[in-house]
């Protein structure tokens, strides 16, 4: 029966064994959402990717959200621009954590999407990252899963330590800059 649910989802992006599901309203969101994919890939976290629309394919979105936990998904990252209904519609149909990524794409530079994702009614929370912040969404998803996955927790600790090392290197490089009035 579970195989039937997997096969009845739209398009072929559903991965067997995926822990994170990345959903976007259309493939025009791919340049932003690829940052999440790259991070998850670096952390060796299995993920799936699908395009679903809260307005154009509402039944498929509901079916996806209701079946995600049974398929082993632990966290859903949903990117959306403009009206940005997708993360909230998914959150309304699942108990899994949903992380919304507001995507810049309208004349309002993504602020409309940000407000739409942030303003969820009580009982339907969506964690929200910055506009076009797909990488932070992937980091947050990994941090959530690190609560019960020691190997992933160690990878995240190494990643976070590396952030500090990048700043130390940047300061060392900046100290070598020579200007007449630089002290």
Buried (B, 14 or more C-beta within 10 A) or exposed (E): EEEEBBEEBBEEBBBEEBBBBBBBBBEEBBEBBBBBBEBBEEBEBBBBBBBBBBEEBEEBBBBBBEBBEEBBBBBBBBBBBBEBBBBBBBBBBBEBBBBBBBBBBBEEEBEBBBEBBEEBEEEBEBBBBEBBBBBBBBBBBBBBBBEEBEEBBEBBEEBEEEEEEEEEEEEEEEEEEEEEEEE
